[in-house]
Amino acid sequence: MTHMKDPYFIDFPKRIRDIQAEMHRQNIDVYLGSRLRTLSWTADAFCPWRSFVAIPSEGLPTVFTFVIDAARIADDSWLDEDHVFGFAPMGGQDQIEQIADFITDLLKNGRGRIGIESGMSNYLPEGFLTHYEYEQFAAALPDAELVNAHTIIDKLALIKDEGTINRFREASLIVDIGHQAVFDAISNGGYKEMTETEIAGLAAYAMRKAGSEWEWSFTGGNEIASGYRTGFAGGACTPASRRKIKAGEPLMIDIHSMFKLGLGDHAHNYLIGPVTDRQWWHATNFVDIVKKTIDTYRAGITPSELAEQMMGFAEERGFADYMVPGFEHGIGLMGDEWRIGLNDGPFAYWTNPDHVYRENELLICAMQYACPEENIGFRYENPIVIHTDGCEPLSKYPLGVEEIQ
């Protein structure tokens, strides 16, 4: 079979059957997915417009998206054109009426339980059902019960299959090409008169040539910070500014690629010479704690246990005040960001600090070091795969803070 030779193969029909099995256990007749992560995980297509996927108790799912993108999604997806519909702002063709009629045909006499996706997120384009949409679907399906059921997808998507991991590996190799292009451009005085936005574009061009489909981050694509902006908590993860790179300052390069909905994300840091002893002190602290964090990740540990160990190390070395006390965010195919665990922690829809990492979880090791009073900071981000005895960083770009002259 051809898929046996495809390292990026994902058995999407099996994913749907697994969802349907869980629907049966929870007495759910139709699953109505609205989150970006759900569309990516079930349809294998990027759905940037408001979209939904309706999953019946048996058979294939059907995607509903804005009409201008329906043909493209059908072409990209493993689903055929009979299972991708476009909606438009016309009576009977709008998404509420069209989807409600479709679901009604799947139910017996319009009665049954419909699984929806409701909640909150710090991630703007999450795609939870809005209050208005909920009211409209409830009115259009008066004999059906709408129940929150997104944990069905979240539980199944937690452990990554080989094809998904390989997509992330390829995306990470593409990111490494972007970092090399930036290094080549800024070395030997090349940084002079260069702006953050220009560096973001150089990285993007190199990654696009290598096959990246998008600089996927919704925080501004490729995130570049220089000088005092690196000292913001998080390293100024908003869009690259028009600020010029200057001698004697730090420079943070956090770039993103996308390959078959797998996401590459890696941050590398520089010091533009001349470099002071104090700047090197900060840089050494950061590199050492990143190494220690990577060495500590493994199946069986929890976010709180890891954070306790790392902050203890930072306190011993005298730089705890500069560390943001978080070391990861969740990651999956396009749109699946931030949450660690299964929404079973003390803060609803947020990281569960007591989540026990399991083999083949994939997350972003994300670390921020910020000293705003000295106009310096660093960031490390890298997708990692959790193994029983450690973790596998997917970007292979060498860890370090490099001096540029």
C-alpha positions in Angstrom: 0.0 0.0 0.0 1.2 3.5 -0.8 0.8 4.8 2.7 3.4 2.4 4.0 6.0 4.4 2.0 4.7 7.8 3.2 6.3 8.9 6.4 3.6 11.6 6.9 0.6 9.2 6.6 -2.2 9.6 9.1 -5.1 7.1 9.2 -7.9 9.7 9.2 -10.7 7.1 8.7 -9.5 5.4 11.9 -9.5 8.8 13.7 -13.1 9.2 12.8 -14.0 5.7 13.9 -12.3 6.4 17.2 -14.3 9.5 17.7 -17.5 7.6 16.8 -16.7 4.9 19.3 -16.4 7.5 22.1 -19.6 9.3 20.9 -21.4 5.9 21.3 -20.0 5.6 24.9 -21.3 9.1 25.7 -24.6 8.6 23.9 -23.8 11.4 21.4 -25.6 11.1 18.0 -23.8 13.9 16.1 -20.5 15.7 16.9 -20.4 19.3 15.7 -16.8 20.5 15.8 -16.0 24.2 15.5 -12.5 24.6 16.8 -9.6 25.1 14.4 -7.7 22.2 16.1 -10.7 19.9 15.4 -10.9 20.8 11.7 -7.1 20.1 11.3 -7.2 16.8 13.2 -10.3 15.4 11.4 -10.1 17.0 7.9 -6.3 17.3 7.3 -6.9 20.8 5.7 -6.2 24.3 6.9 -9.6 26.0 7.5 -8.9 29.7 8.2 -12.5 30.9 7.6 -15.3 30.0 10.1 -15.8 26.3 9.6 -17.5 23.3 11.2 -17.2 19.6 10.9 -20.3 17.4 11.5 -19.4 13.8 12.5 -22.3 11.3 12.4 -22.5 8.2 14.5 -21.4 6.2 11.4 -19.8 7.1 8.2 -17.7 10.0 7.0 -17.6 13.5 8.5 -18.7 16.6 6.5 -17.0 19.9 6.6 -18.9 23.2 6.2 -16.8 26.3 5.4 -17.2 29.7 3.8 -18.0 29.2 0.1 -14.9 30.9 -1.2 -12.7 28.3 0.4 -14.7 25.1 0.0 -13.2 23.9 -3.3 -9.7 24.4 -2.0 -10.4 22.5 1.3 -12.0 19.7 -0.7 -8.8 19.5 -2.8 -6.5 19.5 0.2 -8.5 17.2 2.4 -8.7 13.4 2.4 -12.4 13.9 2.2 -14.1 14.1 -1.2 -16.1 17.0 -2.6 -19.3 15.4 -1.5 -18.2 15.9 2.1 -17.1 19.5 1.9 -19.9 22.1 1.6 -19.6 25.9 1.3 -22.0 28.2 3.1 -23.0 31.7 2.0 -25.0 34.6 3.4 -28.2 33.6 1.7 -31.4 32.1 3.1 -31.1 28.4 3.3 -27.4 28.6 2.5 -26.1 30.2 5.6 -24.2 28.0 8.0 -26.8 27.8 10.8 -29.7 26.7 8.5 -27.5 24.5 6.3 -25.8 22.6 9.2 -29.0 22.4 11.2 -30.9 20.8 8.3 -27.9 18.4 7.8 -27.9 17.4 11.4 -31.7 17.0 11.5 -31.5 14.4 8.7 -29.0 12.4 10.8 -31.3 12.3 13.9 -34.4 10.3 14.4 -37.3 12.7 14.3 -34.9 15.5 15.1 -34.2 14.1 18.5 -30.8 13.2 20.0 -27.7 14.5 21.7 -25.4 16.8 19.7 -21.8 17.2 21.0 -20.5 20.8 20.6 -17.3 22.6 21.6 -17.7 25.3 24.2 -15.1 26.8 26.5 -12.5 29.6 26.6 -8.9 30.0 25.6 -6.0 32.5 25.7 -5.6 31.6 22.0 -7.7 34.0 19.9 -8.7 31.8 17.0 -9.6 28.8 19.0 -13.0 28.4 17.5 -15.2 27.5 20.4 -18.9 27.9 19.6 -20.0 31.5 20.2 -23.0 32.3 22.4 -24.9 33.5 19.3 -24.2 30.3 17.4 -25.2 28.2 20.4 -28.5 30.1 20.6 -29.2 29.8 16.9 -28.4 26.1 16.7 -30.5 25.4 19.8 -33.5 27.3 18.2 -33.0 25.5 14.9 -32.8 22.0 16.6 -35.5 22.4 19.3 -35.9 18.7 20.0 -32.1 18.0 20.3 -29.9 18.4 23.3 -26.6 20.3 22.9 -23.8 19.0 25.2 -20.2 20.1 25.6 -18.1 17.2 24.2 -14.7 18.6 23.0 -12.8 16.4 25.4 -13.5 13.5 23.0 -11.1 15.1 20.5 -8.7 16.4 23.1 -8.2 12.9 24.6 -7.7 11.2 21.3 -5.3 13.9 20.0 -3.1 13.9 23.1 -0.7 11.1 22.0 0.8 11.7 18.6 1.0 9.0 15.9 4.1 8.5 13.8 2.9 10.4 10.8 2.1 13.5 12.9 5.4 13.4 14.6 7.2 13.1 11.3 5.3 16.2 10.0 6.7 18.1 13.0 10.2 16.8 12.4 10.1 18.0 8.8 8.7 21.4 9.9 11.5 21.7 12.4 14.2 20.9 9.8 12.7 23.8 7.7 13.0 26.1 10.7 16.6 25.2 11.0 17.1 26.4 7.4 15.5 29.7 8.3 17.9 30.1 11.2 20.9 29.4 9.1 19.7 32.1 6.6 19.4 34.6 9.4 22.8 33.8 10.7 24.4 34.2 7.3 22.7 37.5 6.7 23.5 39.2 10.0 27.1 37.9 10.3 30.2 40.1 9.6 28.4 43.3 10.1 25.4 42.3 7.9 23.0 43.3 10.7 23.9 47.0 10.3 20.9 49.0 9.1 18.8 45.8 9.2 15.4 45.9 10.9 13.5 43.3 12.8 10.9 43.1 10.0 13.6 42.5 7.4 15.0 39.6 9.5 11.5 38.2 9.8 11.2 38.3 6.0 14.6 36.8 5.4 13.7 33.8 7.6 10.3 33.5 5.9 11.8 33.5 2.4 14.3 30.8 3.3 11.7 28.6 4.9 9.2 29.1 2.0 11.9 28.0 -0.4 12.4 24.9 1.7 8.6 24.1 1.5 7.0 25.9 4.4 3.3 26.7 3.8 3.0 29.4 6.4 4.7 31.3 9.3 1.8 30.1 11.3 2.0 32.0 14.6 -1.0 34.3 15.1 1.2 36.6 17.3 2.8 38.1 14.2 4.3 35.3 12.1 8.0 35.3 12.8 8.7 36.9 16.1 11.8 39.1 16.2 12.9 41.2 19.2 16.0 43.4 19.6 17.4 45.5 22.4 15.1 46.5 25.1 12.2 44.6 23.5 13.9 41.3 24.4 13.5 42.2 28.0 9.7 42.1 27.8 8.2 39.1 29.5 7.9 36.6 26.7 10.5 38.4 24.6 8.1 40.7 22.7 6.2 38.0 21.0 4.1 40.5 19.1 5.0 41.3 15.4 8.5 42.2 14.5 8.9 46.0 14.6 10.7 48.4 12.3 13.4 48.9 14.9 17.0 48.6 13.6 19.4 46.1 15.0 22.1 47.9 17.0 25.6 47.0 18.3 25.8 46.0 21.9 22.3 44.7 22.1 20.6 41.3 22.3 18.6 39.9 19.4 16.0 37.1 19.7 14.9 35.2 16.6 11.7 33.0 17.0 10.6 31.6 13.7 7.8 29.4 12.5 7.1 27.0 9.6 4.2 24.7 8.7 4.4 21.4 6.8 1.2 19.4 6.2 -0.3 21.2 9.3 2.7 20.1 11.4 4.3 23.1 13.1 8.0 24.1 13.4 8.8 26.6 16.1 12.3 27.5 17.3 13.9 30.5 19.0 17.6 31.3 18.9 19.4 34.2 20.5 22.3 36.5 19.7 24.4 39.2 21.3 25.5 41.9 18.9 29.1 42.9 19.9 30.6 44.4 21.8 29.3 42.1 24.5 29.7 43.0 28.2 30.5 40.5 31.0 27.1 41.1 32.5 25.4 40.2 29.2 27.4 37.0 29.1 26.4 36.2 32.7 22.7 36.4 31.6 23.4 34.4 28.5 25.2 31.6 30.4 22.4 31.4 32.9 19.8 31.0 30.1 21.7 28.4 28.2 22.4 26.3 31.3 18.7 26.3 32.4 17.6 25.3 28.9 20.0 22.4 28.8 18.8 21.3 32.3 15.2 21.5 31.2 15.7 19.5 28.1 17.6 16.9 30.1 14.7 16.7 32.7 11.7 16.2 30.4 10.5 12.6 30.3 7.4 10.6 30.7 6.1 10.5 34.3 7.1 14.0 35.3 4.5 16.8 35.7 4.7 20.5 34.7 4.7 21.5 38.4 7.5 19.1 39.2 9.6 20.3 36.3 9.0 24.0 37.2 9.9 23.4 40.8 13.2 21.8 39.8 14.1 24.5 37.3 13.2 27.4 39.5 15.2 25.8 42.3 18.2 25.7 40.0 17.6 29.4 39.0 17.5 30.4 42.7 20.8 28.7 43.4 22.4 30.6 40.5 20.8 33.9 41.4 18.6 34.5 38.4 15.2 33.3 39.4 13.8 36.8 39.2 14.4 36.8 35.5 12.7 33.5 34.7 9.1 33.3 33.6 8.0 30.2 35.7 6.5 28.3 32.8 8.4 25.8 30.6 6.0 24.5 28.0 2.8 24.9 26.0 0.8 22.2 24.2 1.0 21.8 20.5 -0.7 19.7 17.9 -1.7 20.1 14.2 -2.5 23.6 13.1 -4.8 25.4 15.6 -4.0 23.1 18.6 -2.0 25.3 21.0 -1.3 25.9 24.6 -3.4 23.6 26.8 -1.4 20.9 28.6 -3.5 18.0 29.8 -7.3 17.4 29.4 -8.9 20.4 31.0 -8.8 18.6 34.3 -6.7 21.0 36.4 -7.6 23.7 38.9 -7.9 26.4 36.2 -10.5 25.6 33.6 -9.3 25.3 30.0 -5.7 26.0 31.1 -2.6 23.9 31.8 -3.0 21.2 34.4 0.1 21.6 36.6 -0.3 18.0 37.7 -0.7 16.5 34.3 1.6 13.4 34.0 3.4 13.5 30.7 3.1 10.3 28.6 5.3 8.8 25.9 4.7 10.4 22.5 3.1 13.5 23.8 4.4 16.4 21.7 4.7 19.9 23.2 6.7 23.1 22.9 9.5 23.5 25.4 9.0 27.3 25.8 11.2 29.3 28.1 11.5 33.1 28.7 14.3 34.9 30.5 13.5 38.6 31.0 15.5 41.3 32.7 13.8 44.6 31.6 15.8 46.8 33.9 19.0 45.8 31.9 17.2 45.7 28.5 18.0 42.1 27.9 16.1 38.8 27.6 16.2 35.5 25.8 13.6 33.0 24.6 13.8 29.2 23.8 11.1 27.4 21.9 11.4 24.0 20.4 8.9 21.2 19.8 9.9 18.1 21.8 8.6 14.5 21.8 8.3 12.9 25.2 9.9 9.5 25.6 10.1 7.2 28.6 13.6 8.1 29.4 13.9 11.7 28.1 12.7 13.9 25.3 13.6 14.5 21.6 14.1 18.1 20.6 12.9 18.3 17.0 14.9 21.4 15.9 18.5 20.5 15.7 19.8 24.0 15.5 22.7 24.3 18.0 21.7 25.6 21.4 23.6 28.7 22.5 23.7 32.5 22.6 26.0 33.5 19.7 28.1 36.7 19.5 27.8 38.6 16.2 30.3 41.2 15.1 
